[in-house]
Amino acid sequence: MSEEENSGPALPGADDIQAILHKVIIAHQQALALLQQTETAYSRLVPHQLLSLLQAKSIVDVKLGDQVERKMTILFSDIRDFTQLSETMTPAENFEFINSYLSQMEPVISRHHGIIDKYIGDAIMALFAKGADEALRGAIGMLERLAYYNAGRQRAGYQPIRIGIGLNSGMVMIGTVGGVNRMDSTVIGDAVNLAARLEAATKLYNTPLLISHNTLYDLNDPAAYRLRFLDRLRVKGKAQPLSIYEAFDTDPPRLRQLKSKTREDFEQAVAYYHLKDIALALPRFERCAEICPEDVPTRIYLERCREYQSSQHHFGTGELDAPMLWKDEFKTGIERIDGAHQALLQRVNQHAVQVRQNEPVDFDDLFAFLHRHCAELFPLEEAMMREHDYPFAASHTQEHRHFSANLGDLQSQVRAGCHNQRYLAYRIELLLLDWFSTATKADRHFARFMQNTPPRQTATIPAAK
């Protein structure tokens, strides 16, 4: 056997090893690039902000059943008369139009730290975790961008489009649902349903942007926006109606100016309509319509007033006609808090009777009771929240501050004597009804957290007075 045959296969040389390493590096880089492209593609389907809320670093970390609770402002928007509009287009044109419109709205929502949870045809559902102000500014920005988009459509020979937006704030559960082979992210909670109902109500009042009293309470400075009390809305499946407000910041300049000018008359007229005092409501609505004929909600209320005069049919919630009953769903299981809520409910019912029957109201006694209620209950709750390290304490405390501020403002108006006493009594009743609904829901949430979480530290709980 020759020496060559005994030597075996030749070992790779330095150049061969270098070539192999080069191929490995190239393959590794290609794999990383593909992974990054895949991650980027998935981020369009599942936003990074949503992954962050679910405390997941990557889409691969998301599991079925992951869930987290947050307080958020939910935005629903929808294109008006989209079905009629889509019937004039081919399926391909429909897709082109939808993508053209959504590509205008998405950057605005993102700029205000909103998370687009889903597109539902022409509708958008977005979440705002950084407060109601970002949500409201985002909604206003969407309407401003729509005006720019419509200008382009008109130049191209297309009809402008209109949208409606509803905003509501509250606690929601964010998580994943589905099965082993197909899952999706979703947001569940009463706050979501109310936001959707508000968007639907924009069609009724022909106004582009409505917010709930929950969102109003979550604003840092409501006076920074053009808002007016619009109505009380009874939502299907909910025992307690809620106050809704029109945000008219993006109305055309003249309409915006005239709505601001007539806002006081309009809000008083709405109050008198709900009190069925048409003799006081009608002339105020007529005055608003004379100053601002383009104000659609004013015209709607004028029709309601005249229908009431002719048929006695009233578009109202009827909430002043029957007392609210104390229910198990109001209970927190904390004796002092439940006792304070029961006393407040009793006072709300007593005041409702006085408002409905136009009886004299002892405002001094009423405000003394309410200030005492705040002074005894709010420090107690805030101390308990600190003791248990409640994650939503800041938001809860802000609601306390806003209620106290609104109460003080109404007290100042009563003392100034600048409004009809019955109108102010109704305003106080609305404040109390909305607050009772907000407070009992927030306190039940805190109580459940406290029952499941041991105290972090020993806190000084204010003694009962």
Buried (B, 14 or more C-beta within 10 A) or exposed (E): EEEEEEEEEEEEEEEEEEEEEEEEEEEEEEEEEEEEEEEEEBBEEBBBBBBEBBEBEEBEEBEEEBEEBBBBBBBBBBBBEBEEBBEEEEEEEBEEBBEEBBEBBBEBBBEBBBBBBEBEEBBBBBBBBEBBBBBBBBBBBBBEBBEEBBEEBEEEEEEEBBBBBBBBBBBBEBBBEEEEEEBEBBBEBBBBBBBBBBBBBBEEBBBBBBBBBBBBBBBEEBEEBBBBBBBBBBBEEBEBBBBBBBBBBBBEEEBBEBBBEBBBBBBBBBBBBBBBBBEBBBBBBBBBBEBBEEBEBBBBBBEBBEEBEEEEEBBBBEBBEEBBEBEEEBBBEBEBBBEBBEBBBEBBBBBBEBBBEEEEBEBEEBBEBBBEBBEBBBBBBBBBBBBBEBEBBEBBBBBBEBBBEBBEEBBEBBEEEEBBEBBBBBBBBBBBBBBBBBBBBBBBBBBEBBEEEEEEEEBEEBEEE
